[in-house]
Structures are given as C-alpha cells and as structure tokens.
Amino acid sequence: MNETTAARPSPFARTMSVLQRLGRSLMLPIAALPASALLQRFGQPDMLGANGAEPGGLADVAGLAWMSQVAEVLEAAGAALFENLPLLFAVGVAIGFARKSDGSTALAAVVGYLVFDRVTKVMFAGSDIRETVLIKEVQPDGIKEMINYGLQNPTRVLGGIVIGLLAALLWQRFHRIKLPTWLAFFGGRRFVPIITSIAALLIGVLFGWLWPVIGEWISHAGEALASIGPIGTGVYGLINRLLIPLGLHHFANSVVWYVVPQCEVNGRVLSGDWNCYFGGDPHSGEFMAGFFPIMMFALPAAALAMWRAAPKHRRATVGGIMLSAALASFVTGITEPIEFAFIFVAPLLLVVHAVLTGLAMAVTTLIGGQLGFGFSAGLLDLLLNASKSNTENLAGILAIGAVYGVLYYAVFTFLIRRLDIQTPGREPEPDVDSGET
C-alpha cells in the first residue's frame, strides 16, 4: 500500500479537525464579550446608574452622585459591542479560522458582512419577516415603511459566523493570486475583500430566500428548549462537558448563549440566554446559572480530592498545582487546568463529571435559579451580577454549590482510589533498575 495513501487522514478525522478549528476560532470574538458585559453592568441602575445615586446607593455612599452620568456613557459603550455581535463574530471567526491570517482577513470580513447585512435586509423587506427590518416613519406625504439599516440583522450571530468562515476560506484561496499586469494592483491580498464582497452578495441573496423558513425553525427550537425547562438545561450541561476534550463545547455555547432561546426586551428581540440576561430579560440566565456550582465548588473539590489521593511523598508537589488550579476555578471560572488533569487519563471521570454537570444545571433551573456571567462562572462574575435585577435565587445556587463540593470530593476520592486512576501524583514510580528517570 502506498505510504501516502495509508497516512491520509480519514474523512471523520478531517471533519473533526475542521470543527476543532471552528471551535477555537469562536474563542476570539467570545473573548471580547466580558468587556461588553462589564461596561453594561456598571451602567445599570443598581450600580452607577440612577438608583445608585439615590440615598444609600453605591454612588451616594461614595459621595459620587455625578457617577450616574458616567454610567450612561459606560452603558452606551457596552451596548455598542452588544449590538454589533454579528460583526465581531464575523471578524473574529475570519481571523481565527484562517490557517495564516493578517489584517486583510479582518478587512475582508468587515466588507463581506456589510454587504451581507444590506442585501439580506433588502431581501427580508419583501418577505414574510418584513417586520423585522422595517420601521414606520412620518413624512410630509404620510406614514411610510422604510428599511432600518441600523437594526441588528435578523440572522444575528449565525450570519456573522457564516461570513467569517467565508472570508477565511477566500483569504486562504486567493491571498496570493496573480492577476494580469494591467490589474496587478488588485492582486494578492487586495483581491480578497473584492471577492469576499461578491461572495457575500450571493450568500445574502441565498439567506434572503432561506432565512424566513430557517429562522422560524430556530425560533421554534428555542421555544421548545425553553419550554422543557430543567431537561433542556440539563441536556445542554451534559453535552457541554462531554465536548470539552474535543474543544467543541464552544459550538453548544454559541447556540444557547447567542442564538436560542429568544426574548423581547423593551421592543427589541434578543437571541440567546447571554444576550437576554444582560439585556435585562426577567426570565433569562438559567443556561448559565448551573455552571456556578460546578466551577466555584465542584471542580475545586475535585482538585482537592486529586491532591489528597496522591502518595504522601508527592502531595507537596501535586498540592501546589491542584490548589492553584482550584483557586483559579473558584475565582475566575477557568476550569481547564483541573479538567485536563483527569479527562484524558480517566474517561469515566469525564462521564461522571458531565452527568453531574447536567444534573446541576437541571436542579438549578428547578429551583428558579438565574445568574449570568460575562467571562465565566467564578466568584468575580457572581459578585458583579449578584444584585442584577433578573438574578434569581442566588442563595439556592450557592446551596447547590456547597452540596456539590462535598459530592465531588467524595465521588472523585472513591473512584480514584478504587479504580487506581493515575491522576497527578499517582503515576507509576520510575524503574530505577532499568535506568528510567
């Protein structure tokens, strides 16, 4: 058999590689979202806004009642990012997905999304979803309906992701293209925005035809997901953790946080639990709240169990690593240092972790827990959003966390010792006779 043929990856491996690249590319625009959440949060009434300037409010206590005006500026800054998420995702995915990108990739994504946005809105204005892009404006000759190009595109983040992928693929294909001498100025990287704008026009027309149907399916899916309550959040939590080893959990996050379910706040239709929670919807945050017991209590307890399960002569070394990882998880919600310590050496622990996460999400929904995060479900985000108007049953969420801390410590300790799982510090001792080091 030809060695080249034998070494060629399988279709499944190639597909997984592409999906992992997309998953990693989604992390770039997501990294900008904490800034939006933070700015909007400080601009709200219970922080530096109008209520904060009232007697007993945060600004009043500090003698800074004028900060309510500053709050308006902060909220506007956060809203600028919040309302342009599709464009952020278009640029972020384009840069992250391209194997080797530069500034022309980002420019192509901006050009492509602007074309896509206008074309789709013109198409939608003549379809069954015309109300999503039209506004009524009073003119001397009467009231007329006009396209509001300032509204967020009805395709929202999905449209941005599609254009980002398009820009990345076109950049890879054409950034070194050679054109005839009389067109040489437009060759190479300069050609990428041009071809992207043409392709985005065609994609925009295609979306204009298909989105009224696809958008309705997505809307119904969101309604169904929200209607099944604990089952929906539980299944999401299970899938989210099971996808961690493959780096594909960002797919699940992107759908649930930025696409479905939908809500309406002050006449604006918002998509996804993250958008709805920070937009002020009173019934949102349930797809994030269940992560707080896991990231603040359960995984730090798992790290403690792995430390205590290590042989005594290795506990000092393992303890330094595990306790630092536990503190990072508790304060910031960064869990990878803990999870990567066991998910590859013990798939059983991964399955247990995923099932328990799903149950935590479901139970949190059952008790009416609502809490969101701009970055991750750690102490910093909990303190920032604890007093938010649509945060519900914080005490219940913390109680679940306390129970889960005990549960994780007991379960991980039992399984590690009973099954002799080689978590950090439990690796076989070096064979001195054979000269291993």
N, C-alpha and C positions, 0 to 999 in steps of 0.2 A: 504494500500500500504506500502511496506517495506520502512523504512526511508532511508536506504542506497541507494535503487533504486531511490527514489524521489530526493535525494541530488546529484545524479550523474550528472555532467555537460553534456550538450548536445554536439553532435558532432561538431556543429558550435562553441560553446564556447571553446571546446578543440582545435579546429583548430586555432581559434583566439589567444589562449594562446601560442601555438607553434610559430605562426607568430610573435607575440609580442616579444617572447624570441629571435627569429632570428633577429628582428629589433634592439633590444637592443645589441645583440652580434656584429652587424655590426658597432656599435659606437666605439668599441675598436680599430680595425685597422684604422678606419677613423680618430681617434684622433692622429694617427702618421703622417698623411698626411701634416698638416701645416708645420712640420719640413722640409719635402721634398720640399714643395713649397717655403719656406723661403730661404733655402740654395741655391736652383737653381736660385731664383730671384736675390739674391745678387751676384751670379756668372755671371750674364749676362752682355753684353757689355755696356748697358746704366747705369749700377750701378757701380760695381767694376771691370768689365772686360776691354777689350781692349779700347773701346770708352771712358770708364771712366777715363783712363789715358791720354787721349788726352787733348789739351788745352781747358779749360772750363769744362772738365768733372768733375764728383764728386770727384774722387781720386786726380785729378790735383789741384782742388780748395783747397783741404785739405792738399796738399803737400805730398801726399802718393801715388805716381805713382806706387810704388812697389806693391800696393794692387792688381794690375791686376793678379799677380802670385797667390796671396791669393784667388782671385776669381776662378781660375781654381780648386783649392782644394775644395772650397765651392760647386761649381757646381758638381764636382765629387761626393761629399758626398751626395748631394741631388739626383743625378742620381742613386746612389746605392739603395736608398729607392724607387725611381720612377720605376726602372727596376725590382724590386722584390716585387711589389704589390701583386701578387698572393700568394706568401709565407706569406707575412704579413697578408693577409686576412685569409689564412688557419689557422695560429696560433691564430689570434685574435678571429675568429669565434669559434674555438675549445674551447678556454678558456671562452669566453662569453656565449656560448650556453649550455655548461655542467652545470648542476644544482650545482655541487660542484666540482671544479677542483683544480689541483695542477700542479707542474712542469711537471709531466709525461704526462699530457694532451697536453702541448705545444710540448714536445718531440715527442709524437705520431703524432701530426700534421706535424711536420718537416719531420719525417721519411715517413709518408704517402705521403706528397706532392712530395718529392724527387723521390719516386718510381713511383708515378703517372706521373710526368714530363718526366722521361726517357721512360717509357712504351708507353705513348701516342706519343712521338716524333718518336720512332721506328715504331709505327703503321702508323703515318702520312707519314713517308718516303716512304711507299709503297702504298699511296692512291692518290686521285685527288688533295690533297692540299700539295703535297710533297715539293713544292717550299717554303712553309712557314717554313720549318725546315732544308732544305738543303743549303749548300754553295759549291761553286766550289773552289777547292784547287789545285795549281800547284804542281805536284810531278814529280820525275825523269822519270817516265814512262808515263807522260801525265797529262791532267787535269781530276781530279776525283771529283765526287759529294760526299760530306760527311755530316752527320748529325751535325749541330752546336748546341751542347747541351747548349751553353751559351745564345742562343736566348730565349726571353720570350716565354713561352708556348702559342700556338695559342688560347687555351681556356681562357687565361688571368684570370681576377679576378673571373669569374664564376667557373673555375677549383679549385681555392683556396677556395672559399666558400663551394663547394661540399666536398672537403677533410676535411675542418674544421668541418663541420657537421658530417661527418663520424667519425672523431677522437673523437668528443664529445660524440656521441651515443655509440661508442665502449668503451670509458672510463667508462661511466655510467654502462654499462652492465658487464664489465669484471674487473674493478679495484679491486674487492675483490674475484676474482676467486681462488679456491683451486685446486692445481694440485697434482698428486701422489707424494709421498715422494721423489722419485728419480728425479723429475722435480720441486720440491718445489721452487728452486731458481728462476724459471721463472714465479712464480705465482704472484697474486696480480697486483700491478701497473706495474711491469716489463713485464707482459703479454700484456699490452695494445699496446705498439709500435709494438710488433710482429704481433698481429692480425690485427693491422691497416695497416701494410705493405702488408700483404696478401690481405686484402680487397681492398687496393689502387691499387694493381696489377690488380685485376679483374675489378675495376672501370676504370682503364686506358685502358684495352682492350676494354671495352664497349664504352668508349669515342672514342677510335681509330676507331671503326666501325661507330658510330653515328655522331661524330662531323663534318665530311665533309658536311653532309646534314644540321645539326642543325646550324653550323657556317655560312653556306650560307644563311639560313633563317634569322639569326640575322643580317648579313651584309645587306641583302635587307631591313630589318626592319629599320636599321639605315639610309640607303639611303632614304627610304620613309619619315622617321621622319625629316631628314634634308631638304628634297625637299619641304615639305609643310610649311617650314619657320614659320611665326607667329602663324599658327594654332597649329603646333607641340609644340612650346614653351609655348603657351597659355594653351593647354590641360595639359601639364606637370605641369605648375604652379598651375592650378586648383586642380589637383589630389594631388599634394604635400601638399597643405594646408588642404584639406579635410581629409587626412590621419593622420594629427597631433594628434587628440585626441586618436587614436588607437596606436600611436607610430610606424606606418608602413610606414611613409614617407621615411625612410631610404632605403626601397626597391626601390622606384621610383628614389631616388638619386643614388643608386648604379648602376642601369641600365643605366641611362642617363649620369652620370659622368664617369663611368668606363667601360662600355660595348659598347653602341651605342650612337652616330654615330662614324664611323671610319674615320681616316685620314692618310695621309702619309707625314712624315717629314724627309727629308734627307735619303730617302730609308727605313725608319722604319715605319711600320704600327702600329699606335696607336689607342686605343679604348676608346671612351667616351669623352665627352666635356671637362672634367677636365684634363685628360691626354693630349688631343690635345692642349688645351690652354697653359698649362705650358710646353708642348713640342715644342711650337713655331709655331703651325699651324696658318696661317693668317686668317682663316675663322672660328675660334672656340671662344668660350666664350659666345655665345648667350643664352645658357641654364643656365647661372649664372648671366648674366648682369642684368636681370629684377628683381632680388632679392634686388639689391641695393636701388631702390626707395622705396621698401616695408620696409626693415629693418632699413634704415637710416632716412626715413622721415615719411612713412605712419603709422607704428606701434608706434613710439614716439608720433605722433599726436593723435592716438587713446588713448594712455595713458594720454595725456593732456586732452582729452575730458572726459575720465572717472573721472579724478581728478576734473574738473570743474563741472561735473554733480553731484558730491557728495554734500550732505547738507553742509551748511556753517560751522556748528559746527564740522563736521568731515573732512573738507578739509585739515587741517594741517596734520592729521594722514595719510589720503589717499595720499596726495601730496608727502610726504616723500617716500612712497612706489612706487608710479607711476613715479615720476620724476627720481628716481634711476633706475627703470626698463627702462625708456625711454633713459637714458644716456647709459646704458649697450647695448641696441639695436643699438643706433646710432654709438657708438664707436667700439663695438666688433661684432655686429650682433647676439647676444644672445637674442632671442625673446620670449622664453617660459614664463618668468615672466609676460609679457604683455598678451600673447595669452591665458594662463591658467586663467587669470582674467575674461575672458568672454566666452570662447568656451564651457564651461560646463553649465554655468548659462543661456546662450542665444545662442542656436544652430543657430538662424537666423543670428546673428553677425558672426558666423563662416562661414556660407554660403556666406554672403556678402564679408567677408574677402577673401575667396577662389576665388570667381568670380573676384574681383578686382585685386587679385594677378595674376590670369591668364591673365587678360587684360593688366596689367603692363608688363608681360613677352612678350605678343604678340606685344604691341606697341614698346617696346624696340627693338625687332627684326625688326619691320617695319622701324625704323629709322637707322638701321645698327649698333646698339649698341653692343659692345663686351667688356666684362670685367670679369675677374675671381677672385676667392678668394681661399686662402689656408685653411682658417678656416671658415669664414662666411662673409656675405656681409655687413661689417661695415666699418667705417672710416679707421681703420688701414689697412685693405686689400686694400681699394681704394687707399690710399696714396702709398702703396707698389707697386701696379700694374698699376698706372695711366700712367706711361711713358713706359710701356711694348710695344714692337713693334707691337703686334697684339691686343692691346686695341684700340677700335674704338668708336668715337662719345661720349666721356666722358661728354662733355657739354650737349648733348641731354639727357643722362641718368640722370644727375643732374637736368635738367629742368623738366623731368618727375617726379622726386622725389619731387621737390617743389610743383608741381601741386597736387601730391598725398597727400602731407602733408595737404594741405587745404581741399582736398576732404574727406580724412579720418576723419578729425576733424569735418567737417560739417555733414557727414553721421552718425558717431557714436553719436555725440551730439543729432541729431534729433531722431534716433532710441531709444537711451537710455531713453530720456525724454518722447517721445511719447508713447512708449510701457512699460514704467516704469520697465526697466530691472534692476535687482539687481546686478549691478556691484559693486566693492568695495566701501563701504561707504553708499550704498543705501539699505542695508539690513533693515528689519523692526526694529523699536525701541523695546527694551526689554519691556515686560509687567510687570510693577512694581507691580501692584496689585496681580499678580499671583506668585510673588516672583522670576521671572526669572532673571538671571544675565547674 
